[in-house]
């Protein structure tokens, strides 16, 4: 459970971030074994950064979608990429 009650709302990559920290802790803060977690976190941040940017450009507020809408947004992204 995150300490900040708004952590999930403010950080759409909270799960990926926490998994990275957990891996680091498990491996005595050796980065090598955790590279996959870092890459996943970076991809998550880039994805939600693009979503925020697109929503801002379209005038959609809030720029970061509410937690309950995020799964649908990710699903739509996956569907649109699989058609290419």
N, C-alpha and C positions, 0 to 999 in steps of 0.2 A: 504494500500500500504506500503510495507516494506521500511524502510529508506535506506537500503543498496540495490543498484540496482542488486547486485549479490546474494542476500540472497536466492532466490529460487534455483538458480544454485548450491549454496554451501550447502544448507540445504534441503534435500528432505522431511524433516518432518516439514517444516516451518508452514504449515497449522495447524498441530497438536499442535505445540508449541504455536502459536498465540491463538488457542482455549483454551489451558490451562491457558494462561495469562488472557484472557478475562473472563474465569470462576472465576479465583481468584479475579479479580477486582470486578466482579458482586457480589461475596459472601464475600466481605470485607476481603479478603486474608485468609479466613478459608478454610483449605485444604480438609476437609471431603467431601463437596458436589462436589468437582472436581476430586475425585479419578479416575473416569472413564476416564477423559481426560488425567490424568497422565499415566494411564495404556496404553491408546491408543498411546500416545507419546512414551512411553518406547518400545512398540511393534514395532512402526515405526522405531525407532533408531536401534533396534536389527535387523530388517529385512534388512535395508539398510546397516548396518554394515556387515552382512553376504554376501550381494551382492558384496560389495566392496572387501571383503576378497577373495571371489571366483574369481572375476575378476582379482585381483592381482595375485592369484595363477596360473591363466591361462595366465597371461601376457597380458590381455586386458586393454587397456588404452582408455580413462581415467578410473580410478578405479570406480569412481562414474559416472554412466551413465548420459548422457545429459538429460535435462528436457524432451525433446520430446520423449525419449525412455522409460521413467519410467513407464508410464501407461501400455505399452505392457509387460514390465518385471513383473509388479505386476499381470497382467492378466494371464500370463504364470504360475506364482507361484500358483495362485488360481486354475487354471486348473490342474496342476500337483498334488496338494494336494487333490483335489476332487476325483482323480482316486485311491487314496490309500485306 
